[in-house]
């Protein structure tokens, strides 16, 4: 799934990266939020290779993703940003993967900082930072009873991942595979804000993790805030929030 809004300069590369997968059993959906910059012309140029696309105003990234979940028919769902590129990785992620009960994730290459993000995530790792969504294959069953919380403007996937991890209904399985090239100067950089998520973040961590993990998270959070006051982060700091 790719969601887009005024992404004419980049969405063509995103689409080509999906169409170029070695794994050919792929349903591709593009959900556009009503672009006015030529994005629709780019999408139309590929429409014979896109299974479904629509352009209409929506309530933001996660409302568009929830719409895509309702439309999609695949067993697994991966969300690729309109300014990101999927490497030829689906066949590697899906290799020997059981049919149900596993959320599979790998790494992403940060386009501007040229670093890899970010290996295996345990409970503490997920409490302090998110898995990059462009590296995650969600099994369809995780959407049977829940959706992304669209009031979180940038980090609804982080809240969703914490909920899944705590539920133990799905096993998180890491593969040492570079899944995508992530645009770390895009919407979800450290300079973007999500006030609703920031207001809820401490309570989300407390709700979904045990007391020792929560206390360790609070210490890490305090140290991170202090470090940022001394050394402000550059663009491209991380595809998540710390």
N, CA, C and O of each residue as an XYZ file, in Angstrom:
968
protein
N       0.848     -1.195      0.000
C       0.000      0.000      0.000
C       0.879      1.238      0.000
O       1.816      1.341      0.791
N       0.573      2.187     -0.896
C       1.195      3.510     -0.845
C       0.108      4.556     -0.678
O      -0.853      4.588     -1.446
N       0.258      5.410      0.325
C      -0.640      6.555      0.460
C       0.136      7.798      0.041
O       1.341      7.894      0.272
N      -0.556      8.740     -0.571
C       0.150      9.877     -1.142
C      -0.664     11.151     -1.015
O      -1.889     11.124     -0.897
N       0.046     12.260     -1.042
C      -0.553     13.587     -1.160
C       0.515     14.516     -1.725
O       1.528     14.784     -1.080
N       0.270     15.005     -2.942
C       1.189     15.929     -3.609
C       2.626     15.396     -3.603
O       3.551     16.036     -3.104
N       2.772     14.207     -4.174
C       4.068     13.526     -4.197
C       4.539     13.277     -5.627
O       5.173     12.258     -5.901
N       4.236     14.190     -6.531
C       4.539     13.983     -7.950
C       6.023     13.735     -8.196
O       6.382     12.982     -9.101
N       6.882     14.354     -7.406
C       8.322     14.247     -7.637
C       8.891     12.891     -7.255
O       9.968     12.525     -7.725
N       8.182     12.125     -6.401
C       8.772     10.896     -5.860
C       7.942      9.637     -6.071
O       8.491      8.535     -6.043
N       6.650      9.767     -6.277
C       5.800      8.575     -6.259
C       6.091      7.629     -7.425
O       5.857      6.426     -7.316
N       6.590      8.155     -8.521
C       6.935      7.282     -9.638
C       7.992      6.259     -9.252
O       7.890      5.087     -9.614
N       9.014      6.704     -8.510
C      10.056      5.776     -8.055
C       9.497      4.761     -7.071
O       9.888      3.594     -7.096
N       8.585      5.193     -6.205
C       7.959      4.272     -5.258
C       7.184      3.186     -6.007
O       7.299      2.002     -5.690
N       6.405      3.591     -6.985
C       5.611      2.635     -7.752
C       6.504      1.661     -8.512
O       6.265      0.453     -8.499
N       7.527      2.183     -9.169
C       8.432      1.311     -9.928
C       9.107      0.291     -9.014
O       9.346     -0.847     -9.417
N       9.416      0.705     -7.777
C      10.092     -0.210     -6.856
C       9.192     -1.371     -6.455
O       9.683     -2.468     -6.187
N       7.890     -1.147     -6.411
C       6.945     -2.225     -6.104
C       6.775     -3.128     -7.317
O       6.749     -4.353     -7.189
N       6.660     -2.528     -8.478
C       6.450     -3.310     -9.694
C       7.666     -4.162    -10.047
O       7.542     -5.137    -10.788
N       8.835     -3.806     -9.525
C      10.056     -4.521     -9.849
C      10.395     -5.662     -8.912
O      11.509     -6.182     -8.971
N       9.469     -6.075     -8.040
C       9.745     -7.150     -7.096
C       9.894     -8.512     -7.784
O       9.161     -8.826     -8.722
N      10.858     -9.321     -7.304
C      10.982    -10.697     -7.790
C       9.761    -11.513     -7.395
O       9.303    -12.368     -8.153
N       9.232    -11.244     -6.193
C       8.003    -11.907     -5.750
C       6.845    -11.265     -6.500
O       6.551    -10.087     -6.293
N       6.182    -12.027     -7.370
C       5.217    -11.419     -8.280
C       3.766    -11.543     -7.827
O       2.868    -11.051     -8.511
N       3.518    -12.185     -6.700
C       2.141    -12.318     -6.213
C       1.831    -11.147     -5.284
O       1.686    -11.309     -4.073
N       1.733     -9.966     -5.888
C       1.588     -8.722     -5.124
C       0.348     -7.968     -5.598
O       0.171     -7.738     -6.794
N      -0.495     -7.592     -4.662
C      -1.595     -6.678     -4.935
C      -1.139     -5.288     -4.502
O      -0.716     -5.097     -3.362
N      -1.224     -4.324     -5.405
C      -0.711     -2.978     -5.112
C      -1.852     -1.970     -5.097
O      -2.593     -1.839     -6.072
N      -1.986     -1.254     -3.972
C      -3.012     -0.229     -3.793
C      -2.340      1.126     -3.598
O      -1.352      1.235     -2.871
N      -2.874      2.151     -4.244
C      -2.417      3.523     -4.042
C      -3.620      4.345     -3.592
O      -4.622      4.445     -4.300
N      -3.503      4.932     -2.401
C      -4.580      5.733     -1.821
C      -4.100      7.174     -1.748
O      -3.248      7.508     -0.925
N      -4.642      8.022     -2.603
C      -4.224      9.416     -2.684
C      -5.236     10.299     -1.959
O      -6.442     10.053     -2.001
N      -4.722     11.325     -1.299
C      -5.577     12.193     -0.494
C      -6.120     13.412     -1.204
O      -6.545     14.366     -0.552
N      -6.116     13.402     -2.537
C      -6.640     14.542     -3.290
C      -5.534     15.469     -3.770
O      -5.620     16.686     -3.602
N      -4.496     14.894     -4.367
C      -3.338     15.678     -4.806
C      -3.710     16.664     -5.903
O      -4.625     16.430     -6.694
N      -2.977     17.775     -5.930
C      -3.226     18.828     -6.925
C      -1.959     19.197     -7.698
O      -1.952     20.191     -8.424
N      -0.879     18.404     -7.552
C       0.426     18.811     -8.088
C       0.910     17.967     -9.267
O       2.063     18.104     -9.675
N       0.083     17.118     -9.814
C       0.525     16.237    -10.884
C       0.723     14.801    -10.444
O       1.067     13.946    -11.260
N       0.511     14.522     -9.164
C       0.634     13.145     -8.667
C      -0.299     12.206     -9.421
O       0.079     11.079     -9.741
N      -1.507     12.660     -9.706
C      -2.487     11.793    -10.363
C      -2.061     11.441    -11.787
O      -2.364     10.352    -12.276
N      -1.368     12.347    -12.443
C      -0.859     12.038    -13.784
C       0.169     10.915    -13.717
O       0.201     10.038    -14.580
N       1.005     10.951    -12.687
C       2.004      9.885    -12.515
C       1.305      8.563    -12.234
O       1.640      7.542    -12.834
N       0.336      8.578    -11.324
C      -0.392      7.346    -10.988
C      -1.078      6.781    -12.225
O      -1.015      5.577    -12.472
N      -1.734      7.640    -13.006
C      -2.436      7.180    -14.207
C      -1.475      6.534    -15.208
O      -1.858      5.620    -15.937
N      -0.230      7.010    -15.241
C       0.731      6.438    -16.189
C       1.093      4.995    -15.830
O       1.643      4.266    -16.655
N       0.780      4.583    -14.588
C       1.060      3.216    -14.143
C      -0.217      2.420    -13.878
O      -0.141      1.291    -13.393
N      -1.384      2.980    -14.183
C      -2.614      2.379    -13.668
C      -2.888      0.969    -14.205
O      -3.636      0.215    -13.583
N      -2.306      0.604    -15.331
C      -2.476     -0.769    -15.822
C      -1.738     -1.789    -14.962
O      -1.972     -2.992    -15.073
N      -0.839     -1.296    -14.097
C      -0.046     -2.181    -13.238
C      -0.429     -2.040    -11.762
O       0.137     -2.724    -10.909
N      -1.376     -1.168    -11.461
C      -1.841     -0.956    -10.085
C      -3.206     -1.608     -9.951
O      -4.092     -1.389    -10.776
N      -3.371     -2.412     -8.906
C      -4.628     -3.155     -8.758
C      -5.796     -2.256     -8.388
O      -6.927     -2.494     -8.811
N      -5.525     -1.223     -7.598
C      -6.588     -0.293     -7.205
C      -5.955      1.031     -6.826
O      -4.938      1.065     -6.133
N      -6.561      2.131     -7.284
C      -6.157      3.424     -6.783
C      -7.358      4.343     -6.717
O      -8.333      4.176     -7.450
N      -7.270      5.313     -5.828
C      -8.341      6.277     -5.644
C      -7.716      7.589     -5.197
O      -6.673      7.595     -4.543
N      -8.349      8.693     -5.547
C      -7.914      9.997     -5.069
C      -9.125     10.738     -4.528
O     -10.044     11.077     -5.275
N      -9.120     10.986     -3.227
C     -10.206     11.717     -2.572
C      -9.696     12.249     -1.246
O      -8.782     11.677     -0.653
N     -10.269     13.315     -0.793
C      -9.822     13.905      0.460
C     -10.066     12.943      1.614
O     -11.071     12.233      1.660
N      -9.120     12.943      2.542
C      -9.264     12.071      3.715
C      -8.732     12.806      4.943
O      -8.348     13.974      4.871
N      -8.718     12.105      6.057
C      -8.301     12.706      7.317
C      -6.837     12.546      7.639
O      -6.431     12.772      8.779
N      -6.029     12.161      6.661
C      -4.600     12.046      6.901
C      -4.060     10.673      6.566
O      -4.779      9.808      6.065
N      -2.776     10.486      6.852
C      -2.048      9.268      6.471
C      -2.738      8.014      6.975
O      -2.933      7.063      6.219
N      -3.109      8.009      8.255
C      -3.585      6.759      8.855
C      -5.037      6.463      8.508
O      -5.440      5.300      8.488
N      -5.820      7.485      8.238
C      -7.166      7.225      7.726
C      -7.068      6.578      6.350
O      -7.844      5.680      6.024
N      -6.106      7.039      5.540
C      -5.894      6.438      4.221
C      -5.418      5.000      4.357
O      -5.842      4.136      3.588
N      -4.546      4.729      5.318
C      -4.073      3.359      5.528
C      -5.202      2.444      5.987
O      -5.301      1.301      5.541
N      -6.046      2.945      6.872
C      -7.205      2.153      7.314
C      -8.137      1.852      6.143
O      -8.696      0.759      6.053
N      -8.298      2.815      5.259
C      -9.113      2.594      4.062
C      -8.515      1.484      3.209
O      -9.231      0.625      2.693
N      -7.194      1.513      3.067
C      -6.519      0.490      2.269
C      -6.689     -0.900      2.876
O      -6.861     -1.876      2.146
N      -6.643     -0.996      4.198
C      -6.832     -2.294      4.861
C      -8.195     -2.866      4.499
O      -8.319     -4.063      4.237
N      -9.215     -2.019      4.483
C     -10.568     -2.479      4.168
C     -10.688     -2.953      2.715
O     -11.476     -3.851      2.416
N      -9.915     -2.355      1.826
C      -9.995     -2.687      0.402
C      -9.131     -3.898      0.059
O      -9.491     -4.688     -0.814
N      -8.013     -4.047      0.727
C      -7.007     -5.045      0.353
C      -7.500     -6.469      0.561
O      -8.395     -6.723      1.367
N      -6.895     -7.395     -0.184
C      -7.259     -8.812     -0.101
C      -6.076     -9.702      0.249
O      -6.234    -10.915      0.387
N      -4.893     -9.113      0.394
C      -3.689     -9.900      0.608
C      -3.588    -10.493      2.002
O      -4.257    -10.041      2.931
N      -2.741    -11.514      2.141
C      -2.488    -12.140      3.436
C      -1.551    -11.304      4.292
O      -1.562    -11.403      5.518
N      -0.740    -10.479      3.637
C       0.224     -9.629      4.331
C       0.108     -8.220      3.782
O      -0.209     -8.034      2.607
N       0.362     -7.223      4.623
C       0.239     -5.825      4.197
C       1.506     -5.073      4.568
O       1.946     -5.110      5.717
N       2.089     -4.392      3.589
C       3.241     -3.527      3.804
C       2.885     -2.128      3.330
O       2.339     -1.955      2.241
N       3.194     -1.129      4.149
C       2.901      0.266      3.815
C       4.196      0.956      3.395
O       5.146      1.048      4.173
N       4.220      1.438      2.155
C       5.394      2.109      1.595
C       5.060      3.559      1.326
O       4.099      3.850      0.615
N       5.843      4.484      1.888
C       5.600      5.903      1.657
C       5.794      6.295      0.205
O       6.537      5.642     -0.527
N       5.130      7.351     -0.207
C       5.221      7.810     -1.591
C       6.583      8.404     -1.914
O       6.893      8.629     -3.084
N       7.406      8.664     -0.891
C       8.765      9.156     -1.133
C       9.817      8.130     -0.709
O      10.983      8.472     -0.514
N       9.396      6.872     -0.569
C      10.308      5.780     -0.227
C      10.387      4.808     -1.398
O       9.618      4.910     -2.353
N      11.325      3.861     -1.317
C      11.476      2.854     -2.365
C      11.626      1.475     -1.739
O      12.401      1.292     -0.800
N      10.890      0.516     -2.256
C      10.967     -0.866     -1.790
C      12.090     -1.587     -2.528
O      12.074     -1.674     -3.756
N      13.054     -2.097     -1.789
C      14.090     -2.914     -2.411
C      13.504     -4.275     -2.782
O      12.398     -4.611     -2.359
N      14.230     -5.045     -3.560
C      13.723     -6.360     -3.976
C      13.832     -7.316     -2.786
O      14.750     -8.133     -2.713
N      12.886     -7.202     -1.864
C      13.011     -7.831     -0.550
C      11.820     -8.691     -0.154
O      11.928     -9.466      0.796
N      10.696     -8.587     -0.841
C       9.512     -9.316     -0.396
C       9.741    -10.823     -0.395
O       9.296    -11.516      0.520
N      10.430    -11.334     -1.413
C      10.665    -12.781     -1.461
C      11.542    -13.241     -0.306
O      11.426    -14.383      0.139
N      12.420    -12.365      0.189
C      13.276    -12.704      1.327
C      12.496    -12.677      2.635
O      12.692    -13.536      3.495
N      11.620    -11.704      2.788
C      10.802    -11.626      4.004
C       9.831    -12.792      4.092
O       9.581    -13.321      5.174
N       9.286    -13.189      2.952
C       8.252    -14.222      2.943
C       8.811    -15.639      2.963
O       8.058    -16.599      3.127
N      10.113    -15.778      2.800
C      10.725    -17.100      2.765
C      10.533    -17.832      4.096
O      10.951    -17.343      5.145
N       9.900    -18.999      4.044
C       9.662    -19.846      5.224
C       8.820    -19.171      6.291
O       8.876    -19.570      7.454
N       8.051    -18.169      5.933
C       7.230    -17.459      6.909
C       5.928    -18.221      7.119
O       5.251    -18.548      6.144
N       5.557    -18.515      8.371
C       4.282    -19.206      8.604
C       3.105    -18.338      8.197
O       3.221    -17.115      8.117
N       1.984    -18.972      7.944
C       0.841    -18.250      7.400
C       0.170    -17.292      8.352
O      -0.435    -16.315      7.911
N       0.258    -17.542      9.653
C      -0.457    -16.685     10.597
C       0.396    -16.457     11.837
O       1.343    -17.194     12.110
N       0.034    -15.422     12.573
C       0.600    -15.222     13.901
C       1.970    -14.598     13.969
O       2.547    -14.511     15.053
N       2.522    -14.151     12.826
C       3.867    -13.574     12.832
C       3.863    -12.224     12.125
O       3.407    -12.112     10.987
N       4.373    -11.204     12.804
C       4.667     -9.914     12.188
C       6.153     -9.941     11.853
O       6.993    -10.046     12.747
N       6.473     -9.848     10.580
C       7.859     -9.957     10.118
C       8.390     -8.564      9.779
O       7.710     -7.770      9.130
N       9.615     -8.282     10.228
C      10.190     -6.966      9.932
C      11.691     -7.097      9.685
O      12.338     -8.038     10.145
N      12.219     -6.133      8.952
C      13.647     -6.079      8.671
C      14.195     -4.696      8.961
O      13.777     -4.044      9.918
N      15.133     -4.247      8.135
C      15.772     -2.939      8.300
C      15.395     -2.024      7.131
O      14.872     -2.478      6.113
N      15.667     -0.742      7.298
C      15.596      0.198      6.184
C      16.915      0.940      6.077
O      17.618      1.125      7.070
N      17.246      1.363      4.862
C      18.402      2.221      4.636
C      17.916      3.662      4.605
O      17.055      4.019      3.800
N      18.470      4.487      5.484
C      18.079      5.894      5.550
C      18.694      6.634      4.352
O      19.911      6.642      4.172
N      17.846      7.243      3.554
C      18.262      7.804      2.267
C      19.296      8.913      2.425
O      20.258      8.969      1.659
N      19.114      9.793      3.402
C      19.985     10.963      3.510
C      21.157     10.746      4.466
O      22.276     11.163      4.169
N      20.918     10.107      5.594
C      22.005      9.877      6.547
C      22.835      8.652      6.201
O      23.903      8.448      6.777
N      22.351      7.816      5.248
C      23.099      6.648      4.755
C      23.387      5.640      5.866
O      24.434      4.993      5.856
N      22.475      5.501      6.814
C      22.683      4.498      7.852
C      21.532      3.507      7.864
O      20.438      3.780      7.369
N      21.814      2.350      8.445
C      20.827      1.289      8.508
C      20.045      1.396      9.803
O      20.620      1.649     10.862
N      18.735      1.205      9.724
C      17.856      1.287     10.887
C      16.992      0.027     10.908
O      16.309     -0.185      9.906
N      16.937     -0.857     11.950
C      17.722     -0.738     13.148
C      17.768     -2.062     13.897
O      17.807     -2.059     15.127
N      17.765     -3.183     13.205
C      17.991     -4.465     13.845
C      16.823     -5.008     14.637
O      15.684     -4.566     14.484
N      17.130     -5.994     15.503
C      16.118     -6.664     16.314
C      15.586     -5.741     17.406
O      16.347     -5.002     18.032
N      14.276     -5.791     17.629
C      13.640     -5.001     18.675
C      13.119     -5.915     19.770
O      12.291     -6.790     19.516
N      13.613     -5.708     21.004
C      13.015     -6.309     22.179
C      12.042     -5.331     22.809
O      11.748     -4.285     22.231
N      11.541     -5.664     23.989
C      10.536     -4.827     24.646
C      11.072     -3.428     24.936
O      10.393     -2.440     24.656
N      12.281     -3.329     25.494
C      12.829     -2.007     25.805
C      13.063     -1.199     24.541
O      12.781     -0.001     24.505
N      13.581     -1.852     23.501
C      13.826     -1.143     22.239
C      12.540     -0.513     21.709
O      12.537      0.641     21.282
N      11.450     -1.276     21.740
C      10.191     -0.765     21.216
C       9.597      0.297     22.131
O       8.865      1.172     21.669
N       9.901      0.231     23.415
C       9.419      1.266     24.328
C      10.052      2.622     24.030
O       9.416      3.656     24.233
N      11.293      2.630     23.551
C      11.990      3.903     23.346
C      12.002      4.373     21.898
O      12.224      5.557     21.642
N      11.765      3.458     20.926
C      11.734      3.899     19.528
C      10.933      2.891     18.708
O      10.752      1.741     19.109
N      10.467      3.342     17.569
C       9.569      2.530     16.748
C      10.340      1.719     15.710
O      11.444      2.090     15.310
N       9.747      0.616     15.284
C      10.220     -0.083     14.090
C       9.749      0.729     12.879
O       8.597      1.161     12.830
N      10.625      0.932     11.921
C      10.227      1.701     10.743
C       9.126      0.958      9.987
O       9.291     -0.209      9.631
N       8.018      1.630      9.749
C       6.859      0.958      9.160
C       7.144      0.396      7.777
O       6.564     -0.620      7.394
N       8.026      1.039      7.024
C       8.352      0.572      5.678
C       9.099     -0.761      5.690
O       9.317     -1.358      4.636
N       9.493     -1.232      6.880
C      10.203     -2.506      6.999
C       9.315     -3.621      7.528
O       9.803     -4.725      7.767
N       8.025     -3.364      7.717
C       7.144     -4.316      8.393
C       6.171     -4.970      7.418
O       5.525     -4.297      6.615
N       6.078     -6.307      7.507
C       4.992     -7.052      6.874
C       3.990     -7.406      7.969
O       4.276     -8.235      8.833
N       2.815     -6.776      7.931
C       1.763     -7.070      8.901
C       0.925     -8.253      8.406
O       0.449     -8.229      7.272
N       0.737     -9.281      9.229
C      -0.223    -10.322      8.839
C      -1.631     -9.740      8.883
O      -1.962     -8.965      9.780
N      -2.431    -10.107      7.940
C      -3.747     -9.499      7.808
C      -4.594     -9.607      9.079
O      -5.394     -8.718      9.372
N      -4.416    -10.701      9.837
C      -5.291    -10.925     10.984
C      -5.137     -9.867     12.079
O      -6.025     -9.732     12.920
N      -4.021     -9.107     12.088
C      -3.870     -8.105     13.151
C      -4.857     -6.954     12.973
O      -5.091     -6.184     13.905
N      -5.437     -6.835     11.775
C      -6.411     -5.774     11.520
C      -7.856     -6.242     11.708
O      -8.795     -5.500     11.421
N      -8.029     -7.471     12.188
C      -9.390     -7.999     12.346
C     -10.175     -7.227     13.397
O     -11.385     -7.042     13.265
N      -9.476     -6.770     14.455
C     -10.180     -6.107     15.554
C      -9.658     -4.710     15.855
O     -10.164     -4.054     16.765
N      -8.669     -4.242     15.123
C      -8.094     -2.931     15.424
C      -7.633     -2.245     14.150
O      -7.372     -2.890     13.134
N      -7.538     -0.924     14.226
C      -7.057     -0.098     13.130
C      -6.081      0.935     13.691
O      -5.955      1.077     14.907
N      -5.393      1.654     12.805
C      -4.542      2.751     13.231
C      -5.404      3.858     13.841
O      -6.479      4.170     13.328
N      -4.930      4.443     14.928
C      -5.636      5.536     15.592
C      -5.341      6.827     14.832
O      -4.263      7.402     14.978
N      -6.298      7.284     14.019
C      -6.033      8.377     13.081
C      -5.859      9.736     13.753
O      -5.428     10.690     13.105
N      -6.187      9.841     15.044
C      -5.951     11.134     15.705
C      -4.464     11.355     15.966
O      -4.047     12.482     16.233
N      -3.654     10.289     15.893
C      -2.207     10.458     15.933
C      -1.738     10.769     14.518
O      -1.854      9.931     13.623
N      -1.218     11.953     14.319
C      -0.941     12.451     12.971
C       0.254     11.760     12.316
O       0.253     11.530     11.107
N       1.282     11.428     13.118
C       2.507     10.863     12.558
C       2.911      9.525     13.159
O       3.663      8.779     12.534
N       2.434      9.204     14.350
C       2.957      8.040     15.051
C       1.882      7.037     15.439
O       2.025      6.329     16.435
N       0.808      6.970     14.662
C      -0.228      5.960     14.930
C       0.326      4.552     14.737
O      -0.100      3.624     15.423
N       1.267      4.381     13.814
C       1.854      3.053     13.634
C       2.675      2.640     14.854
O       2.737      1.456     15.186
N       3.303      3.602     15.521
C       4.060      3.307     16.743
C       3.110      2.827     17.843
O       3.378      1.817     18.494
N       2.020      3.532     18.050
C       1.035      3.108     19.042
C       0.466      1.736     18.687
O       0.269      0.896     19.565
N       0.207      1.513     17.416
C      -0.323      0.233     16.939
C       0.663     -0.903     17.216
O       0.272     -1.978     17.672
N       1.954     -0.653     16.934
C       2.970     -1.682     17.148
C       3.123     -2.022     18.626
O       3.304     -3.188     18.977
N       3.054     -1.019     19.492
C       3.115     -1.286     20.926
C       1.936     -2.154     21.367
O       2.099     -3.078     22.164
N       0.760     -1.851     20.845
C      -0.435     -2.628     21.195
C      -0.277     -4.080     20.752
O      -0.595     -4.997     21.509
N       0.210     -4.291     19.536
C       0.403     -5.651     19.027
C       1.435     -6.409     19.846
O       1.240     -7.578     20.179
N       2.529     -5.740     20.167
C       3.599     -6.397     20.920
C       3.095     -6.836     22.289
O       3.402     -7.938     22.744
N       2.327     -5.982     22.940
C       1.829     -6.287     24.276
C       0.742     -7.349     24.257
O       0.567     -8.069     25.241
N       0.010     -7.460     23.156
C      -1.104     -8.397     23.089
C      -0.656     -9.848     23.074
O      -1.402    -10.738     23.483
N       0.568    -10.087     22.601
C       1.123    -11.443     22.463
C       0.294    -12.332     21.533
O       0.501    -13.545     21.479
N      -0.636    -11.730     20.810
C      -1.420    -12.489     19.835
C      -0.637    -12.702     18.553
O      -0.999    -13.535     17.722
N       0.440    -11.942     18.399
C       1.275    -12.055     17.213
C       2.734    -12.029     17.652
O       3.098    -11.279     18.558
N       3.565    -12.840     17.020
C       4.992    -12.892     17.338
C       5.763    -11.971     16.395
O       5.580    -12.032     15.179
N       6.615    -11.127     16.947
C       7.462    -10.252     16.149
C       8.718    -11.028     15.744
O       9.448    -11.523     16.602
N       8.964    -11.131     14.447
C      10.097    -11.912     13.950
C      10.978    -11.027     13.068
O      10.527    -10.498     12.053
N      12.236    -10.877     13.471
C      13.181    -10.034     12.734
C      13.914    -10.835     11.671
O      14.372    -11.949     11.926
N      14.021    -10.262     10.475
C      14.842    -10.834      9.405
C      15.960     -9.835      9.068
O      15.718     -8.633      8.955
N      17.170    -10.346      8.912
C      18.284     -9.472      8.558
C      18.228     -9.166      7.056
O      19.058     -9.624      6.270
N      17.223     -8.382      6.697
C      16.950     -8.015      5.309
C      16.734     -6.504      5.248
O      15.974     -5.955      6.045
N      17.395     -5.831      4.311
C      17.131     -4.410      4.090
C      15.930     -4.311      3.161
O      16.009     -4.638      1.977
N      14.818     -3.850      3.726
C      13.534     -3.927      3.042
C      13.310     -2.751      2.096
O      12.810     -2.932      0.986
N      13.676     -1.553      2.532
C      13.326     -0.355      1.764
C      14.351      0.739      1.977
O      15.143      0.699      2.919
N      14.323      1.721      1.083
C      15.058      2.969      1.264
C      14.070      3.983      1.822
O      13.082      4.327      1.173
N      14.346      4.453      3.023
C      13.424      5.335      3.740
C      13.876      6.781      3.618
O      15.045      7.092      3.845
N      12.949      7.666      3.260
C      13.267      9.086      3.144
C      13.266      9.727      4.527
O      12.221     10.158      5.015
N      14.439      9.790      5.157
C      14.537     10.305      6.516
C      14.477     11.821      6.589
O      14.642     12.390      7.668
N      14.245     12.488      5.462
C      13.975     13.924      5.481
C      12.504     14.186      5.184
O      12.126     15.311      4.856
N      11.671     13.150      5.297
C      10.248     13.278      5.002
C       9.432     13.664      6.207
O       9.935     14.293      7.138
N       8.137     13.275      6.189
C       7.184     13.756      7.186
C       7.483     13.280      8.593
O       7.157     13.983      9.550
N       8.095     12.103      8.761
C       8.250     11.519     10.092
C       9.643     11.708     10.671
O      10.133     10.837     11.390
N      10.286     12.822     10.374
C      11.590     13.101     10.951
C      11.436     13.638     12.356
O      10.329     13.892     12.832
N      12.579     13.808     13.012
C      12.560     14.277     14.392
C      12.036     15.703     14.512
O      11.680     16.122     15.613
N      11.976     16.465     13.417
C      11.504     17.838     13.495
C       9.985     17.935     13.304
O       9.426     19.024     13.432
N       9.321     16.843     13.008
C       7.871     16.838     12.879
C       7.246     16.566     14.240
O       7.882     15.982     15.118
N       6.008     16.988     14.409
C       5.371     16.844     15.714
C       4.035     16.127     15.597
O       3.357     16.195     14.572
N       3.680     15.449     16.657
C       2.401     14.762     16.770
C       1.915     14.999     18.204
O       2.118     14.151     19.072
N       1.276     16.145     18.456
C       0.920     16.518     19.830
C       0.071     15.482     20.551
O       0.274     15.247     21.742
N      -0.879     14.857     19.856
C      -1.746     13.874     20.511
C      -0.940     12.668     20.982
O      -1.147     12.172     22.089
N      -0.021     12.199     20.141
C       0.803     11.063     20.539
C       1.728     11.445     21.686
O       1.876     10.681     22.640
N       2.353     12.622     21.607
C       3.254     13.054     22.665
C       2.528     13.143     24.003
O       3.094     12.816     25.047
N       1.278     13.586     23.968
C       0.500     13.686     25.202
C       0.212     12.315     25.801
O       0.098     12.178     27.018
N       0.096     11.302     24.948
C      -0.285      9.954     25.406
C       0.896      9.008     25.575
O       0.729      7.908     26.101
N       2.074      9.409     25.143
C       3.162      8.445     25.001
C       3.526      7.743     26.309
O       3.647      6.518     26.327
N       3.701      8.474     27.383
C       4.070      7.851     28.652
C       3.019      6.832     29.082
O       3.354      5.736     29.531
N       1.759      7.196     28.943
C       0.701      6.277     29.366
C       0.635      5.053     28.459
O       0.310      3.961     28.926
N       0.939      5.215     27.166
C       0.964      4.072     26.256
C       2.058      3.082     26.647
O       1.834      1.871     26.664
N       3.229      3.598     26.958
C       4.329      2.715     27.363
C       3.989      2.039     28.687
O       4.228      0.842     28.850
N       3.434      2.792     29.631
C       3.067      2.212     30.928
C       2.006      1.130     30.764
O       2.024      0.123     31.471
N       1.076      1.344     29.822
C      -0.011      0.385     29.600
C       0.482     -0.910     28.960
O      -0.005     -1.991     29.289
N       1.443     -0.804     28.049
C       1.800     -1.952     27.220
C       3.050     -2.713     27.665
O       3.328     -3.792     27.142
N       3.802     -2.174     28.613
C       5.033     -2.834     29.034
C       5.070     -3.000     30.551
O       4.367     -2.305     31.284
N       5.901     -3.932     31.004
C       6.005     -4.192     32.439
C       6.684     -3.021     33.149
O       7.277     -2.156     32.505
N       6.593     -3.002     34.474
C       7.107     -1.882     35.263
C       8.602     -1.645     35.048
O       8.991     -0.495     34.844
N       9.465     -2.670     35.080
C      10.895     -2.407     34.843
C      11.179     -1.769     33.481
O      12.026     -0.882     33.376
N      10.477     -2.219     32.441
C      10.666     -1.626     31.111
C      10.191     -0.178     31.110
O      10.843      0.693     30.535
N       9.058      0.078     31.754
C       8.543      1.449     31.807
C       9.518      2.371     32.538
O       9.776      3.483     32.077
N      10.059      1.928     33.662
C      10.999      2.756     34.407
C      12.274      2.995     33.603
O      12.804      4.106     33.594
N      12.767      1.956     32.926
C      13.951      2.125     32.080
C      13.665      3.094     30.933
O      14.521      3.900     30.568
N      12.463      3.013     30.370
C      12.050      3.945     29.317
C      12.062      5.384     29.822
O      12.538      6.280     29.124
N      11.542      5.616     31.032
C      11.492      6.980     31.567
C      12.896      7.538     31.766
O      13.141      8.712     31.490
N      13.817      6.710     32.242
C      15.207      7.151     32.391
C      15.800      7.482     31.019
O      16.432      8.524     30.847
N      15.591      6.586     30.043
C      16.103      6.812     28.696
C      15.508      8.074     28.081
O      16.209      8.850     27.430
N      14.214      8.270     28.294
C      13.528      9.451     27.753
C      14.128     10.729     28.337
O      14.364     11.691     27.606
N      14.376     10.746     29.642
C      14.948     11.926     30.285
C      16.350     12.210     29.763
O      16.700     13.363     29.512
N      17.152     11.162     29.599
C      18.513     11.344     29.089
C      18.500     11.833     27.644
O      19.327     12.657     27.255
N      17.557     11.323     26.851
C      17.447     11.758     25.454
C      17.079     13.234     25.366
O      17.646     13.972     24.560
N      16.134     13.660     26.189
C      15.745     15.084     26.198
C      16.928     15.966     26.584
O      17.141     17.025     25.994
N      17.696     15.522     27.582
C      18.874     16.287     27.994
C      19.898     16.350     26.870
O      20.462     17.411     26.602
N      20.144     15.205     26.202
C      21.103     15.170     25.103
C      20.682     16.079     23.961
O      21.518     16.736     23.341
N      19.377     16.115     23.684
C      18.900     16.962     22.574
C      19.021     18.444     22.896
O      19.197     19.265     21.995
N      18.928     18.790     24.168
C      19.131     20.198     24.536
C      20.576     20.607     24.290
O      20.857     21.738     23.894
N      21.482     19.676     24.530
C      22.904     19.973     24.364
C      23.335     19.844     22.911
O      24.091     20.671     22.399
N      22.839     18.782     22.244
C      23.204     18.512     20.849
C      21.936     18.345     20.023
O      21.479     17.216     19.846
N      21.344     19.432     19.506
C      20.106     19.320     18.715
C      20.310     18.403     17.518
O      21.329     18.511     16.835
N      19.356     17.488     17.240
C      19.508     16.532     16.127
C      19.392     17.199     14.779
O      18.670     18.184     14.617
N      20.109     16.655     13.809
C      20.004     17.126     12.427
C      18.838     16.451     11.745
O      18.300     15.472     12.262
N      18.436     16.963     10.584
C      17.403     16.303      9.776
C      17.846     14.880      9.464
O      19.009     14.630      9.149
N      16.902     13.959      9.557
C      17.237     12.584      9.278
C      17.615     11.795     10.511
O      18.208     10.722     10.397
N      17.280     12.307     11.706
C      17.689     11.661     12.953
C      17.166     10.233     13.060
O      17.928      9.325     13.394
N      15.872     10.016     12.782
C      15.319      8.655     12.895
C      13.932      8.633     12.313
O      13.250      9.658     12.297
N      13.488      7.461     11.824
C      12.121      7.337     11.315
C      11.157      7.030     12.452
O      10.252      6.212     12.285
N      11.329      7.662     13.589
C      10.522      7.347     14.765
C      10.642      8.499     15.723
O      11.120      9.572     15.355
N      10.217      8.292     16.947
C      10.332      9.310     17.969
C      11.024      8.705     19.174
O      10.756      7.560     19.538
N      11.926      9.477     19.806
C      12.617      9.014     21.007
C      12.409     10.024     22.126
O      12.909      9.829     23.234
